[in-house]
Amino acid sequence: MSKQTSHTMTELEIRRLSWRCRRGLLELDIVLQRFAEYHLATLDADELAAFDSLLDSPDNAFLDVVTNRIEAASAGIRETMAMQRLLAKLRNNLN
């Protein structure tokens, strides 16, 4: 079992990731806005790295993974424990 790394995000990191959350798909924008509001500032270092990596994904693949239409690996996303925790938090914002 891996140890979670504690990390307090700087204002600059929050602004940078918030900016990267702006996407071309309205559905994805809504999910990411909710996620940023409730979870962004509380992510640990591993989740932050996973989120940064996930934000590199194309919009359609990103949305398909978050909505469980496809597996993360099918979209070329490496499924680490941090990525699994992150995806669970993102999926929690679908409702």
N, C-alpha and C positions, 0 to 999 in steps of 0.2 A: 504494500500500500504506500503510495507516495504522499509525502508531506506537502500540504498546501502552503504556498509562499504568500506571506502577507505583503500587501502593497497598497499604499495610499496614492491615489492618482493626483497628479498636479493639475492645476487649472488648465495648463497648456495641453496636457494629454486629453483631458475631458473635451476641450474645444476641438482638438484634432479629430478625435473619434466621433464626436457629434457631427462634425462636418462630413466625415466619410459615411455617416448613416444616411445622408441625403441620396436617394436613389431615383431611378427612372420609373419604377413601378409604384403606383399609389398603394397597393396592398402591402408591399415591402416597406414603404415609408411609414405606414401606420404601425406595423409591427415593430420597426426599429425605433420609432418615436416613443412608444410605450416602454420598450425595453430600456432605452436610454434613461427615461424618467425614473424607472423603478430599480434598475440593476447596474447601470454603467459605472457609477461611482463606487460600487461595492465589489467589483470583480477582483479576484486575486491575480497575481502576476501571470500565472499559467493561463487563466481564462482571458486575460487581456491579450496575450500573444495569440491565443486561438481566435479571438474576435477579430484582431487585426488581420489574421490570415483569412478568415471567413469573408471579411469585407473585400478581399481581392477577387472573390468569385463573381461571375457574371450574375446580373439580377435574376434572370429566370432560374438558373441553377440554385442560387441562394434561396429564393422563395420555395422552390420545390423541396429542398432539404429541410427548411424550417417547417413546412407544412406536411412533412413525411410522405410526399409524393414519390421521392426517390431517396435511396440511401446516400449518406454523405460520401462514401467511397465511390459511388457511381458518378458523383460530380467532381471527383478528384480531390476531395477534402479528407485529410488525414484524421481519423477518429481516435483522438487521444482521450484520456479521462477528462481533461480540461474541456475539450471540444464537446464531449457528451454532456458535461454539466452546463456548458454554455448553451447548447441546443435545447436542453430541458428548460432553461430560463427563457429563451426566445419563444419556444412553443407555448409556454405558460401565458404569453402575451397575445395569443391568437384569439382568445375569448373576449 
